[in-house]
Amino acid sequence: MTGSLRQNGDIRRADQPRADGPVTETMAPPQPSAADVDSERASMPPGQGFSWEEALRAGSDHLLGLQHEGGWWKGELQTNVTMDAEDLMLRQFLGIRTSAETAAAARWIRSQQRADGTWAAFHGGPGELSATVEAYIALKLAGDEVDDEHMVTARRWIRRRGGIERTRVFTRIWLAMFGQWSWDELPAMPPEIVMLPSWVPLNLADWGCWARQTIVPLTIVSTLRPRRELGVDTAELRTGTHPVGRVRENAGTSRWESVFNGLDRALHVYQRHPIRPLREQAMRRAAEWIVARQEADGSWGGIQPPWVYSLLALNLLGYQLDHPVMRAGIRGLEGFLVRQESEQGSLRRLEACQSPVWDTVLSIQALHDAGVPDSDPAIRDAVEFVRSEEITVRGDWAVRRPELPGGGGWAFEFENDGYPDIDDTAEVLLAFTRTGYVEQDRIAAAADRGRRWLRGMQSRGGGWGAFDADNTRWLVNKLPFCDFGAVIDPPSADVTAHVVEALAQLGDANDRVVRDGIRWLLEQQENDGSWYGRWGANHIYGTGAVVPALVEAGISVRHCALTRAARWLEQRQNPDGGWGEDLRSYTDPAWIGVGDSTASQTAWALLALLALGRHDTDPVRRGIAFLADTQQADGSWAEPQFTGTGFPGDFYINYHLYRQIFPVTALGRYRQAVHAE
């Protein structure tokens, strides 16, 4: 993958706009400029009745202003404070934690604590035990006293919820590394897993790519059982009311869980008495596997979990901090830190991932829909950036698709050559085709490779997963240490919809691959008429993706599946005209389609209804009015809610550009519908 945008290892941050200032004065049809409107808006709060045309122009101009000099967009991916707590514990383990960095991280962690003493997995969500425990430990590392009011409140809540005995396995692994938990009381993770052939159940190809990259280094950590000095104690977080280490929050009593619990007991015996030559070979293979997958920016997969655990594992194997692999890994973390100033002092937080390709292709489509000419330098530069990010090597996906040639995929991040993803690739192709750039020779060749790769990555049932094909072996979920979220990558409605839409736009609507995808989508529709959203919150996201895709693929807007979807969306509209869905809908059906209205989720619902030709209906007009009325003076929208999904039920994301990209897209498509009429 090209490194032309990285200079001296530096990646420009989202608060650095284009130096040349994007050209937008040729946008059609003519509308009031954002500059004209801003002076009137500046002293007025949202809800002052600006027209949707003004909102579209101001929103698209604001989005253009966020573009980087290199042609790309990248908003912050905000998650929860476990990223920051684990970053401090990693640095403590490696002996590189500094007082200044600790203080800045601690300020951020404190700022996210709620009145009940807890930290949540997402804005407005319930307190989360493991996040609260890890945040509490991080604040002790920063010097907060146990008698401080915020620590007392947190500790009381933790103990009422069962203490550290009830935390997830990953939290207890961190505790074990510092002597605060017994390794004997954690599930066994033998490194021999890396030696299993692809036809044996539970081999690495059975895991989702994010899970396999995390599990391999953890097998090294759990085998070597380190115990380093934390500098603080966590005894006050124990309750003593549960058998230490033998509690799983979601433990079941199924036959398979009993089998795997028995297997875990056997593996514990093997851990104490391994076959030495086999163990040594497994450890060597695991280390080689890890090193081979480090990316150019020092990361592993461009995401926090495998990055952190790979650094831990390699250090335990003797890789010193000045080793090139370790040095690149530690230095790369700096590019994922977000720093800002506050009244309390400097704050720092760690992004779990970065999304330049995803943000850029969605921005290209939003601006195209808003009427920015495809010849505009902003779009031209963005398309060239995306083209340069094509991955031309074979990754782990080839284990399941060995006959599929390499090349033709795009990843989410700046650097993630080993794991191009299907969702990004589909949106790249949509950006190329919608802007007309697919007709240029270089773009056409890249699009052809992307089209071939997408077709080849279809799973047997007709759907598409995010990174792998046929990654559906559910037995992996039953392993005792799999309590940290999704560990397999089965097909999902949202990803499948994006692929169907992209292939249909490329002319494959009547092809068997697309027809199988359509059939799969229709089979996945929920009884209420919605579709489940794997990577966004939740049924509104899934439905907002599937409906436009089916229409693009030739399904009649009068098809019963689409009329049911429209009815479901209209029934879920909030009194203020917007739509919202709380992330608790992943675990509690009462929240499906229910939640505070947000700009991004309102836009998703509107995209579905507009695709069905319902622009001249009351629900759409009210939704458009909600977007116009809630827009800020600078053309942006405020959205503290998390509407992105990492692991359903466990890990969520606030994509800071979703609140901008999707409202502009919806307003732009409304403009197209109104002008067409």
TIDRENMI-238207 format. One record per residue (C-alpha): y, x, z; residue in three letters. Coordinates in steps of 0.05 Angstrom, whole numbers, padded with zeros to 5 digits, always signed. Example, Ala and Ser with C-alpha at 12.3 -4.5 7.8 and 13.67 -1.06 7.14 Angstrom:
-00090+00246+00156ALA -00021+00273+00143SER 
END
This chain:
+00000+00000+00000MET +00069+00026-00017THR +00110+00058+00037GLY +00175+00058-00001SER +00210+00014+00050LEU +00194+00058+00109ARG +00240+00117+00117GLN +00221+00169+00169ASN +00173+00119+00199GLY +00230+00069+00211ASP +00225-00005+00196ILE +00290-00043+00192ARG +00295-00099+00242ARG +00310-00172+00230ALA +00382-00165+00256ASP +00401-00118+00199GLN +00425-00160+00140PRO +00430-00140+00068ARG +00486-00091+00057ALA +00505-00118-00011ASP +00508-00192+00010GLY +00464-00238-00031PRO +00496-00273-00090VAL +00493-00348-00082THR +00554-00375-00118GLU +00513-00397-00178THR +00469-00445-00138MET +00462-00512-00172ALA +00481-00567-00164PRO +00552-00550-00138PRO +00559-00561-00063GLN +00612-00541-00011PRO +00604-00468+00007SER +00580-00449+00076ALA +00645-00411+00087ALA +00685-00475+00076ASP +00640-00515+00122VAL +00634-00462+00177ASP +00706-00464+00198SER +00700-00539+00209GLU +00633-00532+00244ARG +00648-00473+00287ALA +00678-00512+00345SER +00631-00571+00339MET +00561-00579+00369PRO +00502-00605+00329PRO +00500-00679+00312GLY +00569-00687+00281GLN +00544-00722+00219GLY +00549-00668+00167PHE +00516-00688+00102SER +00448-00663+00081TRP +00480-00628+00022GLU +00524-00587+00069GLU +00464-00574+00113ALA +00424-00548+00053LEU +00479-00501+00030ARG +00493-00475+00100ALA +00419-00467+00115GLY +00403-00429+00051SER +00465-00385+00059ASP +00443-00368+00130HIS +00373-00351+00106LEU +00402-00307+00050LEU +00443-00270+00102GLY +00380-00251+00140LEU +00349-00214+00082GLN +00339-00139+00090HIS +00364-00086+00043GLU +00293-00075+00020GLY +00287-00146-00005GLY +00245-00173+00052TRP +00253-00222+00109TRP +00221-00213+00178LYS +00235-00257+00237GLY +00211-00242+00307GLU +00142-00265+00328LEU +00153-00285+00400GLN +00091-00294+00443THR +00081-00292+00518ASN +00091-00239+00571VAL +00019-00214+00570THR +00041-00169+00512MET +00093-00136+00557ASP +00049-00132+00619ALA -00008-00100+00580GLU +00040-00052+00546ASP +00061-00027+00615LEU -00011-00022+00638MET -00030+00016+00574LEU +00026+00066+00588ARG +00005+00072+00660GLN -00066+00086+00638PHE -00043+00139+00589LEU +00007+00169+00637GLY +00068+00156+00594ILE +00101+00098+00630ARG +00175+00112+00644THR +00220+00079+00695SER +00272+00059+00642ALA +00220+00025+00597GLU +00188-00008+00657THR +00254-00036+00682ALA +00272-00064+00614ALA +00204-00097+00606ALA +00207-00124+00677ALA +00275-00157+00664ARG +00245-00194+00605TRP +00184-00215+00645ILE +00226-00241+00702ARG +00270-00280+00653SER +00209-00318+00629GLN +00184-00340+00697GLN +00190-00415+00711ARG +00212-00451+00774ALA +00140-00461+00797ASP +00129-00386+00796GLY +00086-00385+00734THR +00087-00357+00664TRP +00062-00400+00607ALA +00027-00387+00541ALA +00082-00424+00504PHE +00151-00454+00516HIS +00145-00517+00557GLY +00071-00509+00568GLY +00033-00509+00634PRO +00027-00447+00677GLY -00027-00400+00652GLU -00068-00363+00704LEU -00083-00298+00668SER -00012-00292+00641ALA +00016-00303+00710THR -00031-00252+00742VAL -00014-00199+00690GLU +00060-00213+00696ALA +00056-00207+00772TYR +00020-00140+00767ILE +00072-00114+00717ALA +00128-00133+00764LEU +00093-00096+00821LYS +00091-00035+00775LEU +00166-00044+00766ALA +00176-00042+00841GLY +00184-00116+00858ASP +00166-00128+00930GLU +00110-00176+00949VAL +00159-00212+00996ASP +00210-00225+00941ASP +00217-00300+00930GLU +00195-00300+00858HIS +00133-00259+00876MET +00115-00304+00934VAL +00120-00365+00890THR +00077-00334+00836ALA +00025-00310+00886ARG +00018-00378+00919ARG +00007-00411+00851TRP -00044-00358+00831ILE -00084-00367+00895ARG -00083-00443+00889ARG -00113-00435+00819ARG -00170-00392+00844GLY -00139-00322+00843GLY -00159-00265+00799ILE -00232-00288+00805GLU -00214-00344+00756ARG -00178-00302+00704THR -00205-00290+00635ARG -00251-00231+00621VAL -00197-00190+00587PHE -00152-00193+00648THR -00210-00170+00692ARG -00224-00113+00644ILE -00154-00088+00655TRP -00164-00094+00730LEU -00230-00056+00725ALA -00197+00001+00688MET -00153+00011+00750PHE -00207+00001+00802GLY -00184-00069+00820GLN -00248-00102+00796TRP -00321-00081+00791SER -00348-00063+00723TRP -00415-00089+00747ASP -00385-00158+00750GLU -00362-00160+00678LEU -00403-00179+00617PRO -00438-00120+00583ALA -00412-00098+00515MET -00459-00045+00486PRO -00431+00000+00430PRO -00498-00006+00394GLU -00469-00070+00363ILE -00435-00026+00310VAL -00504-00005+00285MET -00531-00075+00271LEU -00541-00088+00197PRO -00504-00146+00165SER -00566-00191+00164TRP -00577-00187+00239VAL -00543-00242+00281PRO -00483-00219+00321LEU -00469-00160+00275ASN -00396-00141+00265LEU -00388-00182+00202ALA -00404-00244+00244ASP -00338-00235+00282TRP -00270-00254+00258GLY -00232-00192+00235CYS -00185-00194+00295TRP -00244-00200+00342ALA -00287-00145+00312ARG -00229-00096+00315GLN -00220-00113+00388THR -00293-00113+00409ILE -00311-00045+00379VAL -00263-00005+00423PRO -00279-00049+00482LEU -00352-00029+00477THR -00330+00043+00488ILE -00285+00025+00546VAL -00339-00017+00581SER -00391+00037+00570THR -00349+00093+00599LEU -00323+00049+00656ARG -00258+00086+00671PRO -00222+00081+00737ARG -00151+00107+00737ARG -00095+00099+00786GLU -00053+00036+00780LEU -00005+00055+00836GLY -00005-00015+00866VAL -00058-00060+00896ASP -00078-00131+00876THR -00118-00151+00937ALA -00068-00206+00955GLU -00087-00243+00891LEU -00159-00252+00912ARG -00181-00316+00945THR -00250-00296+00968GLY -00275-00366+00956THR -00314-00351+00892HIS -00370-00301+00878PRO -00332-00241+00852VAL -00333-00236+00776GLY -00384-00291+00765ARG -00336-00347+00747VAL -00320-00368+00676ARG -00266-00420+00667GLU -00303-00453+00609ASN -00374-00437+00629ALA -00425-00487+00604GLY -00498-00501+00616THR -00524-00507+00545SER -00589-00475+00526ARG -00554-00421+00485TRP -00507-00403+00542GLU -00567-00395+00587SER -00600-00351+00536VAL -00539-00307+00529PHE -00528-00302+00603ASN -00599-00277+00608GLY -00585-00228+00552LEU -00524-00204+00590ASP -00566-00189+00651ARG -00614-00149+00608ALA -00557-00111+00576LEU -00531-00092+00645HIS -00598-00060+00659VAL -00595-00024+00592TYR -00524+00000+00607GLN -00551+00037+00668ARG -00612+00065+00631HIS -00595+00070+00556PRO -00635+00106+00504ILE -00592+00168+00504ARG -00597+00189+00430PRO -00584+00118+00408LEU -00525+00110+00456ARG -00494+00176+00434GLU -00501+00157+00361GLN -00471+00088+00374ALA -00411+00118+00411MET -00399+00166+00354ARG -00405+00111+00302ARG -00358+00067+00341ALA -00305+00122+00345ALA -00311+00135+00271GLU -00305+00061+00256TRP -00241+00057+00297ILE -00208+00119+00268VAL -00224+00097+00196ALA -00186+00032+00207ARG -00120+00059+00233GLN -00063+00037+00188GLU -00006+00079+00161ALA +00042+00054+00214ASP -00006+00075+00270GLY -00032+00005+00284SER -00100-00026+00280TRP -00097-00090+00238GLY -00023-00094+00252GLY -00037-00134+00316ILE -00033-00118+00390GLN -00104-00128+00418PRO -00143-00078+00375PRO -00084-00030+00375TRP -00082-00026+00451VAL -00157-00022+00461TYR -00167+00029+00406SER -00117+00075+00440LEU -00153+00066+00506LEU -00222+00079+00476ALA -00202+00141+00437LEU -00166+00170+00497ASN -00229+00160+00539LEU -00269+00196+00486LEU -00224+00257+00493GLY -00170+00245+00442TYR -00108+00276+00475GLN -00039+00246+00469LEU -00018+00298+00418ASP -00077+00283+00372HIS -00050+00256+00305PRO -00087+00190+00313VAL -00061+00179+00384MET +00009+00204+00368ARG +00015+00156+00308ALA -00012+00098+00349GLY +00036+00107+00407ILE +00095+00121+00361ARG +00079+00059+00320GLY +00086+00014+00380LEU +00160+00030+00382GLU +00169-00007+00316GLY +00142-00070+00348PHE +00191-00070+00407LEU +00248-00119+00407VAL +00307-00094+00449ARG +00369-00133+00469GLN +00424-00131+00520GLU +00434-00184+00574SER +00478-00194+00635GLU +00422-00165+00677GLN +00415-00103+00632GLY +00371-00080+00575SER +00311-00123+00557LEU +00250-00102+00517ARG +00190-00143+00493ARG +00132-00127+00448LEU +00115-00167+00386GLU +00041-00181+00380ALA +00047-00176+00304CYS +00099-00174+00248GLN +00102-00219+00188SER +00145-00190+00132PRO +00102-00212+00073VAL +00091-00282+00101TRP +00165-00292+00117ASP +00187-00265+00050THR +00143-00308+00006VAL +00161-00370+00045LEU +00235-00352+00040SER +00229-00342-00035ILE +00200-00412-00042GLN +00252-00442+00005ALA +00310-00412-00033LEU +00280-00432-00100HIS +00273-00504-00075ASP +00345-00501-00049ALA +00370-00485-00119GLY +00383-00410-00115VAL +00372-00385-00186PRO +00309-00344-00196ASP +00352-00291-00228SER +00392-00282-00163ASP +00386-00210-00137PRO +00360-00236-00071ALA +00299-00269-00103ILE +00290-00212-00152ARG +00289-00160-00097ASP +00243-00202-00054ALA +00193-00211-00111VAL +00193-00137-00124GLU +00180-00122-00050PHE +00121-00171-00050VAL +00092-00142-00114ARG +00095-00072-00083SER +00056-00096-00022GLU -00007-00114-00061GLU -00070-00084-00030ILE -00113-00046-00080THR -00171-00023-00036VAL -00233-00057-00010ARG -00234-00079+00062GLY -00284-00108+00111ASP -00284-00173+00072TRP -00328-00137+00021ALA -00387-00139+00069VAL -00396-00213+00052ARG -00370-00207-00020ARG -00396-00140-00045PRO -00393-00162-00118GLU -00319-00179-00114LEU -00274-00123-00140PRO -00221-00094-00094GLY -00147-00108-00104GLY -00109-00172-00111GLY -00097-00189-00038GLY -00036-00187+00007TRP -00032-00179+00082ALA +00013-00211+00133PHE +00043-00145+00157GLU +00076-00083+00128PHE +00012-00044+00137GLU -00057-00076+00141ASN -00096-00051+00081ASP -00163-00065+00113GLY -00150-00139+00122TYR -00113-00175+00067PRO -00111-00249+00084ASP -00124-00309+00042ILE -00065-00351+00067ASP -00013-00298+00050ASP -00045-00285-00018THR -00041-00359-00035ALA +00032-00363-00015GLU +00047-00300-00055VAL +00019-00333-00117LEU +00058-00396-00103LEU +00122-00355-00097ALA +00107-00319-00163PHE +00092-00383-00201THR +00148-00427-00173ARG +00201-00376-00190THR +00174-00361-00259GLY +00162-00288-00244TYR +00088-00297-00257VAL +00106-00293-00331GLU +00128-00221-00325GLN +00074-00172-00344ASP +00070-00133-00279ARG +00073-00196-00237ILE +00023-00231-00282ALA -00027-00175-00274ALA -00020-00177-00198ALA -00025-00253-00198ALA -00089-00249-00240ASP -00120-00202-00189ARG -00098-00247-00132GLY -00126-00308-00167ARG -00193-00273-00177ARG -00196-00251-00104TRP -00179-00320-00077LEU -00233-00353-00120ARG -00284-00301-00097GLY -00268-00312-00023MET -00286-00386-00023GLN -00338-00402+00030SER -00402-00439+00013ARG -00377-00508+00035GLY -00316-00506-00010GLY -00263-00485+00040GLY -00229-00419+00055TRP -00221-00381+00120GLY -00163-00334+00135ALA -00195-00265+00124PHE -00269-00270+00109ASP -00317-00314+00071ALA -00372-00352+00107ASP -00352-00325+00175ASN -00382-00385+00211THR -00437-00360+00257ARG -00420-00401+00318TRP -00469-00363+00363LEU -00416-00310+00373VAL -00375-00360+00413ASN -00431-00365+00465LYS -00429-00292+00486LEU -00406-00285+00559PRO -00344-00244+00543PHE -00318-00292+00490CYS -00269-00330+00533ASP -00206-00303+00500PHE -00198-00350+00441GLY -00225-00358+00371ALA -00274-00303+00352VAL -00298-00329+00284ILE -00260-00347+00221ASP -00288-00411+00191PRO -00252-00448+00135PRO -00191-00487+00157SER -00153-00544+00125ALA -00086-00509+00123ASP -00111-00445+00090VAL -00155-00484+00042THR -00096-00528+00023ALA -00052-00469+00007HIS -00106-00438-00037VAL -00119-00504-00074VAL -00044-00512-00086GLU -00037-00441-00112ALA -00097-00444-00158LEU -00074-00512-00184ALA -00006-00484-00201GLN -00040-00428-00238LEU -00076-00479-00281GLY -00143-00484-00245ASP -00135-00557-00222ALA -00196-00580-00261ASN -00238-00519-00245ASP -00300-00526-00203ARG -00273-00479-00149VAL -00212-00523-00139VAL -00251-00588-00143ARG -00298-00562-00089ASP -00237-00545-00047GLY -00209-00615-00056ILE -00276-00646-00037ARG -00278-00603+00026TRP -00207-00623+00045LEU -00222-00697+00037LEU -00284-00689+00080GLU -00243-00656+00135GLN -00192-00712+00143GLN -00190-00738+00214GLU -00204-00811+00230ASN -00131-00823+00243ASP -00111-00798+00174GLY -00086-00729+00194SER -00113-00659+00183TRP -00124-00607+00238TYR -00078-00546+00233GLY -00112-00481+00251ARG -00052-00433+00243TRP +00006-00480+00259GLY +00019-00535+00309ALA -00023-00575+00295ASN -00040-00640+00259HIS +00031-00644+00232ILE +00023-00574+00204TYR -00046-00588+00175GLY -00023-00654+00144THR +00041-00623+00118GLY -00001-00570+00082ALA -00057-00613+00055VAL -00018-00672+00025VAL +00026-00630-00023PRO -00035-00590-00043ALA -00077-00651-00061LEU -00019-00680-00101VAL -00009-00614-00137GLU -00083-00613-00153ALA -00079-00681-00186GLY -00099-00730-00132ILE -00062-00796-00140SER -00008-00811-00089VAL -00042-00879-00082ARG -00108-00847-00061HIS -00131-00877+00004CYS -00134-00809+00039ALA -00061-00797+00023LEU -00036-00866+00042THR -00072-00859+00109ARG -00038-00791+00119ALA +00030-00821+00103ALA +00018-00878+00151ARG -00002-00830+00206TRP +00061-00788+00196LEU +00106-00848+00196GLU +00075-00874+00259GLN +00086-00807+00294ARG +00160-00803+00278GLN +00203-00797+00341ASN +00261-00845+00355PRO +00311-00788+00338ASP +00282-00785+00268GLY +00246-00719+00277GLY +00173-00700+00287TRP +00141-00656+00340GLY +00072-00639+00366GLU +00059-00604+00432ASP +00010-00546+00430LEU -00031-00582+00483ARG -00058-00624+00426SER -00109-00568+00415TYR -00142-00585+00481THR -00119-00656+00497ASP -00122-00710+00442PRO -00067-00749+00477ALA -00017-00698+00450TRP -00039-00704+00377ILE +00025-00717+00337GLY +00065-00723+00402VAL +00120-00677+00425GLY +00194-00661+00424ASP +00224-00661+00355SER +00232-00592+00323THR +00263-00570+00258ALA +00200-00537+00231SER +00153-00594+00247GLN +00201-00645+00220THR +00204-00606+00156ALA +00127-00604+00152TRP +00123-00679+00157ALA +00178-00688+00105LEU +00143-00641+00056LEU +00082-00686+00058ALA +00122-00751+00050LEU +00166-00722-00005LEU +00103-00699-00043ALA +00082-00772-00042LEU +00147-00794-00074GLY +00173-00828-00011ARG +00243-00798-00012HIS +00275-00867-00015ASP +00244-00892+00050THR +00272-00901+00119ASP +00226-00849+00153PRO +00247-00795+00102VAL +00321-00811+00106ARG +00318-00809+00182ARG +00280-00743+00180GLY +00332-00713+00133ILE +00388-00738+00178ALA +00353-00706+00238PHE +00355-00638+00203LEU +00428-00646+00184ALA +00449-00670+00252ASP +00414-00616+00291THR +00437-00557+00249GLN +00480-00505+00285GLN +00549-00485+00263ALA +00523-00422+00229ASP +00472-00460+00187GLY +00413-00444+00232SER +00370-00489+00276TRP +00352-00478+00349ALA +00278-00482+00365GLU +00252-00453+00430PRO +00185-00488+00420GLN +00125-00449+00395PHE +00099-00480+00331THR +00053-00424+00307GLY -00019-00415+00329THR -00058-00351+00341GLY -00119-00376+00379PHE -00121-00451+00388PRO -00120-00466+00462GLY -00104-00395+00482ASP -00050-00358+00443PHE +00012-00385+00408TYR +00071-00359+00369ILE +00144-00376+00360ASN +00159-00353+00289TYR +00234-00345+00292HIS +00243-00357+00217LEU +00202-00422+00215TYR +00262-00460+00242ARG +00302-00435+00181GLN +00253-00431+00124ILE +00219-00499+00129PHE +00282-00542+00139PRO +00314-00508+00078VAL +00250-00522+00039THR +00249-00595+00059ALA +00323-00606+00045LEU +00315-00571-00022GLY +00257-00615-00043ARG +00295-00676-00020TYR +00352-00654-00064ARG +00304-00646-00123GLN +00276-00716-00112ALA +00344-00748-00106VAL +00371-00714-00168HIS +00309-00728-00208ALA +00317-00802-00192GLU 
END
